[in-house]
Amino acid sequence: MSFDYQAIKDSHWATGEGIDNRIGSIGIWLLSIAMIGSIMSGINGFILSSVKLLESMGDTSLLPSVFTDKHNQFSKQKTVILICLVCLLSPWLGRNYLLDIVTMASLGITVGFAYVTTADLINERKKKQAGLLNYLSVLISVVFISLLLLPFSPAALSFNAYVLLGFFILLGAIGYKKIAVHSNVN
């Protein structure tokens, strides 16, 4: 496509049209394969991380007994079924709410990345082996967190995403308190 802003704005799928104009149908096929791979890896990562999260919640008695099997052990099968049901029902919320959930989840992923890179930087500094990549990783994570949280950023979370984020932070605080109480009892 040309760099005409109005043509890009009026396009239903500027990326696809640009690829089709430059490369042709082979480019569309390659773009489709890349998009399908991206979607499938995202779904796979979501299901794996959700199962592990719910498994750790089950280990600390944060989940109801419906998630246990006949031996009173955590049931991954029941958890995967629950996650699949949530995934199947979530598109009915609408595109805007799904976008809010995805952007909120991207903040969680970025905070997780910041945590891991900062821990690695601290560890490498103790060994006096911290390099440019350690500092760059922490800087990149801070930049991405800023892009999601600063209101003037084009990637900023919407109001609904902030409400969802507050709700999940509250749930996390309740779970953390329950784990702390459970740890002190044992």
Backbone as numpy.savetxt, mean C-alpha at the origin, in Angstrom:
# Nx Ny Nz CAx CAy CAz Cx Cy Cz
1.62 11.45 -29.13 0.78 12.63 -29.13 1.66 13.86 -29.13
1.09 14.92 -29.60 1.81 16.18 -29.56 1.81 16.69 -28.12
2.52 17.77 -27.88 2.57 18.34 -26.55 1.47 19.38 -26.35
0.42 19.30 -27.18 -0.72 20.19 -27.06 -1.52 19.78 -25.83
-1.57 20.65 -24.84 -2.22 20.33 -23.57 -3.69 19.98 -23.77
-4.38 20.71 -24.63 -5.81 20.47 -24.83 -6.04 19.09 -25.44
-5.18 18.66 -26.36 -5.32 17.33 -26.98 -5.11 16.24 -25.93
-4.14 16.45 -25.07 -3.88 15.47 -24.00 -5.04 15.44 -23.02
-5.56 16.62 -22.68 -6.67 16.72 -21.73 -7.94 16.08 -22.30
-8.17 16.24 -23.60 -9.36 15.69 -24.23 -9.26 14.20 -24.51
-8.07 13.65 -24.41 -7.88 12.23 -24.70 -8.45 11.37 -23.58
-9.03 10.24 -23.95 -9.55 9.31 -22.94 -8.40 8.55 -22.29
-7.33 8.30 -23.04 -6.18 7.56 -22.50 -4.94 8.05 -23.25
-4.38 9.14 -22.77 -3.27 9.79 -23.46 -2.05 8.86 -23.56
-1.77 8.10 -22.52 -0.61 7.20 -22.56 -0.78 6.16 -23.66
-1.96 5.54 -23.71 -2.22 4.53 -24.73 -2.18 5.10 -26.13
-2.77 6.28 -26.32 -2.76 6.91 -27.64 -1.34 7.28 -28.06
-0.56 7.78 -27.11 0.83 8.13 -27.42 1.65 6.91 -27.81
1.49 5.82 -27.07 2.20 4.57 -27.40 1.74 4.06 -28.76
0.44 4.09 -29.01 -0.10 3.62 -30.29 0.43 4.45 -31.45
0.51 5.77 -31.28 1.02 6.64 -32.35 2.50 6.42 -32.62
3.29 6.17 -31.58 4.74 6.03 -31.74 5.18 4.61 -32.12
4.59 3.59 -31.49 5.07 2.22 -31.66 4.06 1.35 -32.40
2.79 1.64 -32.23 1.76 0.85 -32.89 1.18 -0.20 -31.97
0.56 -1.21 -32.58 -0.14 -2.24 -31.80 0.81 -3.06 -30.93
2.06 -3.22 -31.35 3.04 -3.94 -30.51 3.25 -3.18 -29.20
3.32 -1.87 -29.28 3.46 -1.06 -28.08 2.27 -1.19 -27.15
1.06 -1.24 -27.72 -0.14 -1.42 -26.90 -0.10 -2.77 -26.21
0.33 -3.81 -26.94 0.44 -5.14 -26.31 1.45 -5.13 -25.18
2.61 -4.49 -25.39 3.62 -4.42 -24.33 3.11 -3.62 -23.14
2.41 -2.53 -23.41 1.83 -1.72 -22.34 0.78 -2.52 -21.57
-0.02 -3.29 -22.29 -1.04 -4.12 -21.64 -0.41 -5.18 -20.75
0.64 -5.82 -21.24 1.34 -6.84 -20.43 1.92 -6.21 -19.17
2.52 -5.02 -19.32 3.09 -4.32 -18.15 2.00 -3.95 -17.16
0.85 -3.48 -17.65 -0.24 -3.09 -16.75 -0.81 -4.31 -16.03
-1.01 -5.41 -16.76 -1.55 -6.62 -16.13 -0.57 -7.14 -15.09
0.74 -7.14 -15.42 1.75 -7.58 -14.45 1.75 -6.71 -13.21
1.60 -5.42 -13.40 1.57 -4.49 -12.27 0.36 -4.74 -11.39
-0.79 -4.92 -12.00 -2.01 -5.16 -11.24 -1.92 -6.48 -10.48
-1.46 -7.53 -11.17 -1.38 -8.85 -10.53 -0.36 -8.86 -9.38
0.78 -8.19 -9.57 1.75 -8.16 -8.48 1.24 -7.34 -7.30
0.48 -6.29 -7.58 -0.12 -5.50 -6.50 -1.14 -6.30 -5.71
-1.98 -7.06 -6.41 -2.97 -7.89 -5.73 -2.28 -8.97 -4.92
-1.27 -9.60 -5.51 -0.53 -10.65 -4.81 0.13 -10.09 -3.55
0.78 -8.96 -3.66 1.42 -8.35 -2.49 0.42 -7.97 -1.42
-0.75 -7.46 -1.84 -1.79 -7.10 -0.88 -2.28 -8.33 -0.13
-2.55 -9.41 -0.85 -3.07 -10.61 -0.19 -2.03 -11.20 0.75
-0.76 -11.28 0.30 0.29 -11.83 1.17 0.48 -10.99 2.43
0.54 -9.68 2.26 0.76 -8.83 3.44 -0.46 -8.84 4.36
-1.65 -8.91 3.79 -2.86 -8.97 4.62 -2.93 -10.26 5.43
-2.58 -11.37 4.80 -2.58 -12.66 5.51 -1.57 -12.62 6.65
-0.37 -12.10 6.39 0.66 -12.04 7.44 0.23 -11.10 8.57
-0.39 -9.98 8.22 -0.87 -9.06 9.24 -1.94 -9.71 10.10
-2.91 -10.34 9.45 -3.97 -10.99 10.22 -3.44 -12.18 11.01
-2.43 -12.85 10.48 -1.82 -13.96 11.22 -1.17 -13.45 12.51
-0.44 -12.34 12.42 0.18 -11.80 13.62 -0.88 -11.26 14.59
-1.97 -10.73 14.05 -3.06 -10.29 14.93 -3.71 -11.49 15.60
-3.82 -12.60 14.89 -4.37 -13.83 15.48 -3.47 -14.39 16.56
-2.15 -14.27 16.37 -1.21 -14.76 17.37 -1.31 -13.99 18.68
-1.76 -12.74 18.60 -1.87 -11.92 19.82 -3.32 -11.78 20.28
-4.18 -12.65 19.79 -5.59 -12.70 20.18 -6.36 -11.41 19.87
-5.99 -10.74 18.78 -6.71 -9.54 18.37 -7.86 -9.86 17.42
-7.91 -11.11 16.93 -8.98 -11.49 16.01 -10.01 -12.34 16.73
-11.25 -12.27 16.28 -12.28 -13.11 16.90 -12.02 -14.59 16.65
-12.67 -15.42 17.42 -12.43 -16.86 17.35 -12.90 -17.48 16.04
-13.66 -16.75 15.23 -14.10 -17.27 13.95 -12.91 -17.52 13.01
-11.77 -16.89 13.29 -10.58 -17.07 12.46 -9.68 -18.20 12.96
-10.16 -19.01 13.85 -9.38 -20.15 14.32 -9.99 -21.44 13.79
-9.17 -22.49 13.74 -9.67 -23.79 13.28 -10.10 -24.63 14.48
-10.35 -25.92 14.25 -10.85 -26.79 15.32 -9.82 -27.01 16.42
-8.54 -26.73 16.14 -7.48 -26.89 17.15 -7.17 -25.56 17.84
-8.05 -24.56 17.63 -7.88 -23.23 18.20 -6.60 -22.54 17.70
-6.18 -22.89 16.48 -5.03 -22.27 15.83 -5.55 -21.30 14.75
-4.74 -20.33 14.44 -5.09 -19.35 13.41 -5.28 -20.07 12.07
-6.36 -19.76 11.34 -6.67 -20.41 10.07 -6.37 -19.46 8.91
-5.32 -19.76 8.13 -5.00 -18.92 6.97 -6.08 -19.05 5.91
-6.68 -20.21 5.80 -7.72 -20.42 4.79 -8.90 -19.48 5.03
-9.36 -19.35 6.25 -10.47 -18.46 6.57 -10.08 -17.00 6.32
-8.83 -16.69 6.59 -8.36 -15.32 6.39 -8.31 -14.98 4.91
-7.80 -15.89 4.10 -7.74 -15.64 2.66 -9.15 -15.48 2.10
-10.10 -16.25 2.58 -11.49 -16.13 2.12 -12.03 -14.74 2.49
-11.76 -14.28 3.73 -12.20 -12.95 4.14 -11.58 -11.87 3.26
-10.29 -11.97 3.00 -9.60 -10.96 2.19 -10.16 -10.96 0.77
-10.41 -12.13 0.22 -11.00 -12.21 -1.13 -12.39 -11.59 -1.16
-13.19 -11.82 -0.13 -14.52 -11.21 -0.07 -14.43 -9.69 -0.01
-13.50 -9.19 0.79 -13.32 -7.73 0.89 -12.89 -7.18 -0.47
-11.97 -7.89 -1.14 -11.50 -7.44 -2.46 -12.62 -7.49 -3.49
-13.47 -8.49 -3.41 -14.57 -8.59 -4.37 -15.64 -7.52 -4.14
-15.84 -7.14 -2.89 -16.88 -6.15 -2.57 -16.39 -4.71 -2.70
-15.09 -4.48 -2.57 -14.57 -3.11 -2.56 -14.81 -2.33 -3.84
-14.81 -2.93 -5.05 -15.11 -2.11 -6.24 -16.49 -1.47 -6.22
-17.41 -2.03 -5.45 -18.76 -1.47 -5.38 -18.79 -0.16 -4.61
-17.69 0.17 -3.92 -17.61 1.46 -3.23 -17.48 2.61 -4.23
-16.93 2.32 -5.39 -16.73 3.35 -6.41 -15.27 3.70 -6.58
-14.99 4.27 -7.73 -13.61 4.60 -8.11 -12.96 5.58 -7.14
-13.69 6.59 -6.70 -13.09 7.61 -5.82 -12.66 7.02 -4.48
-13.49 6.13 -3.91 -13.11 5.53 -2.63 -11.96 4.55 -2.80
-11.95 3.84 -3.91 -10.81 2.95 -4.17 -9.52 3.76 -4.31
-9.61 4.90 -4.98 -8.44 5.77 -5.11 -7.98 6.27 -3.74
-8.92 6.61 -2.87 -8.57 7.04 -1.51 -7.87 5.92 -0.75
-8.37 4.71 -0.88 -7.75 3.56 -0.20 -6.36 3.30 -0.74
-6.20 3.38 -2.05 -4.89 3.14 -2.66 -3.88 4.21 -2.25
-4.29 5.49 -2.25 -3.34 6.53 -1.86 -3.00 6.43 -0.38
-3.98 6.05 0.44 -3.69 5.86 1.87 -2.72 4.69 2.05
-2.93 3.62 1.29 -2.04 2.47 1.37 -0.63 2.83 0.89
-0.54 3.71 -0.10 0.79 4.11 -0.57 1.53 4.88 0.52
0.80 5.62 1.34 1.45 6.28 2.48 1.98 5.24 3.46
1.18 4.21 3.73 1.64 3.14 4.63 2.88 2.43 4.10
2.89 2.16 2.80 4.05 1.51 2.19 5.27 2.42 2.29
5.07 3.70 2.05 6.19 4.64 2.11 6.72 4.79 3.53
5.83 4.80 4.51 6.28 4.86 5.91 7.05 3.58 6.25
6.57 2.44 5.78 7.31 1.18 5.98 8.68 1.23 5.35
8.77 1.78 4.14 10.07 1.92 3.46 10.98 2.87 4.25
10.41 3.96 4.76 11.21 4.90 5.56 11.73 4.22 6.82
10.90 3.42 7.46 11.31 2.71 8.67 12.47 1.77 8.38
12.33 0.98 7.32 13.39 0.00 6.98 14.68 0.71 6.58
14.58 1.75 5.76 15.80 2.42 5.31 16.46 3.19 6.46
15.67 3.75 7.35 16.26 4.45 8.51 16.93 3.46 9.45
16.31 2.32 9.69 16.93 1.29 10.53 18.23 0.80 9.91
18.22 0.63 8.58 19.45 0.20 7.90 20.53 1.27 8.00
20.15 2.53 7.85 21.11 3.62 7.96 21.73 3.66 9.35
20.90 3.52 10.38 21.41 3.52 11.76 22.36 2.35 11.98
21.98 1.19 11.48 22.82 0.01 11.62 24.16 0.20 10.90
24.12 0.74 9.70 25.36 0.95 8.94 26.22 2.05 9.56
25.60 3.06 10.16 26.38 4.10 10.84 27.09 3.57 12.07
26.44 2.62 12.79 27.10 2.01 13.95 28.34 1.24 13.53
28.27 0.63 12.34 29.42 -0.12 11.83 30.37 0.78 11.05
30.03 2.07 10.99 30.80 3.07 10.25 30.95 2.69 8.77
29.85 2.16 8.21 29.86 1.75 6.81 28.73 2.40 6.01
28.10 3.43 6.56 26.98 4.08 5.87 27.49 4.74 4.61
26.78 4.50 3.51 27.17 5.07 2.23 26.11 6.00 1.69
26.38 6.51 0.51 25.48 7.45 -0.14 24.09 6.84 -0.36
24.03 5.57 -0.73 22.73 4.94 -0.98 21.87 4.85 0.28
22.50 4.67 1.44 21.73 4.65 2.68 21.05 5.99 2.92
21.80 7.07 2.78 21.23 8.40 2.99 20.21 8.75 1.90
20.51 8.36 0.68 19.60 8.63 -0.43 18.27 7.90 -0.26
18.30 6.69 0.25 17.07 5.92 0.48 16.18 6.61 1.51
16.77 7.09 2.58 15.99 7.79 3.61 15.44 9.09 3.03
16.25 9.80 2.27 15.80 11.06 1.66 14.63 10.82 0.70
14.73 9.79 -0.11 13.65 9.48 -1.06 12.36 9.16 -0.31
12.46 8.39 0.76 11.24 8.06 1.51 10.63 9.30 2.13
11.44 10.21 2.64 10.91 11.45 3.22 10.25 12.31 2.15
10.84 12.35 0.96 10.25 13.12 -0.15 8.88 12.54 -0.52
8.79 11.22 -0.63 7.51 10.61 -1.00 6.46 10.79 0.09
6.86 10.70 1.36 5.91 10.97 2.45 5.43 12.42 2.37
6.35 13.34 2.09 5.97 14.75 1.95 5.02 14.96 0.79
5.26 14.29 -0.34 4.36 14.43 -1.49 2.94 13.98 -1.16
2.82 12.98 -0.30 1.50 12.47 0.06 0.81 13.30 1.14
1.58 13.93 2.01 0.99 14.63 3.15 0.85 16.14 2.98
1.68 16.77 2.18 1.60 18.22 2.02 0.39 18.59 1.18
-0.46 19.48 1.67 -1.73 19.77 0.99 -1.57 20.40 -0.40
-0.47 21.08 -0.67 -0.30 21.73 -1.97 0.32 20.80 -3.01
0.65 19.58 -2.62 1.24 18.61 -3.54 0.16 18.03 -4.46
0.50 17.78 -5.72 -0.49 17.15 -6.61 -0.84 15.72 -6.20
0.00 15.08 -5.41 -0.24 13.70 -4.97 -0.81 13.65 -3.56
-1.24 14.77 -3.02 -1.71 14.83 -1.63 -2.94 13.97 -1.43
-3.04 13.43 -0.23 -4.21 12.64 0.14 -5.46 13.53 0.15
-6.58 12.93 -0.22 -7.85 13.67 -0.17 -8.36 13.71 1.27
-9.39 14.48 1.50 -9.99 14.54 2.83 -10.47 13.17 3.27
-11.14 12.43 2.36 -11.62 11.09 2.70 -10.47 10.15 3.08
-9.35 10.28 2.37 -8.20 9.43 2.69 -7.65 9.78 4.08
-7.67 11.06 4.44 -7.23 11.44 5.79 -8.18 10.87 6.85
-9.48 10.88 6.57 -10.45 10.30 7.51 -10.18 8.81 7.67
-10.00 8.10 6.55 -9.68 6.66 6.61 -8.37 6.43 7.36
-7.39 7.26 7.09 -6.10 7.14 7.77 -6.26 7.32 9.27
-7.03 8.32 9.68 -7.28 8.53 11.10 -7.98 7.33 11.74
-8.94 6.76 11.01 -9.65 5.58 11.50 -8.69 4.41 11.69
-7.82 4.18 10.72 -6.89 3.06 10.83 -5.80 3.31 11.88
-5.41 4.55 12.08 -4.46 4.87 13.15 -5.12 4.59 14.50
-6.39 4.96 14.64 -7.13 4.67 15.87 -7.21 3.16 16.11
-7.55 2.40 15.07 -7.59 0.93 15.20 -6.22 0.38 15.60
-5.17 0.92 14.99 -3.82 0.48 15.33 -3.46 0.79 16.77
-3.85 1.96 17.25 -3.58 2.32 18.65 -4.33 1.41 19.61
-5.58 1.08 19.27 -6.36 0.16 20.12 -5.70 -1.22 20.12
-5.29 -1.69 18.94 -4.61 -2.98 18.86 -3.29 -3.00 19.61
-2.54 -1.87 19.49 -1.27 -1.79 20.20 -1.49 -1.83 21.71
-2.50 -1.12 22.18 -2.80 -1.12 23.62 -3.20 -2.52 24.08
-3.99 -3.22 23.27 -4.41 -4.57 23.63 -3.21 -5.51 23.65
-2.29 -5.36 22.70 -1.08 -6.19 22.69 -0.23 -5.89 23.92
-0.11 -4.60 24.27 0.69 -4.22 25.45 0.10 -4.81 26.70
-1.22 -4.76 26.83 -1.90 -5.35 28.00 -1.71 -6.86 28.00
-1.85 -7.49 26.82 -1.68 -8.94 26.69 -0.26 -9.36 27.04
0.74 -8.56 26.64 2.14 -8.86 26.94 2.43 -8.75 28.43
1.83 -7.75 29.10 2.05 -7.58 30.54 1.40 -8.67 31.36
0.28 -9.22 30.84 -0.40 -10.30 31.57 0.44 -11.55 31.53
1.04 -11.83 30.34 1.85 -13.06 30.19 3.18 -12.81 30.73
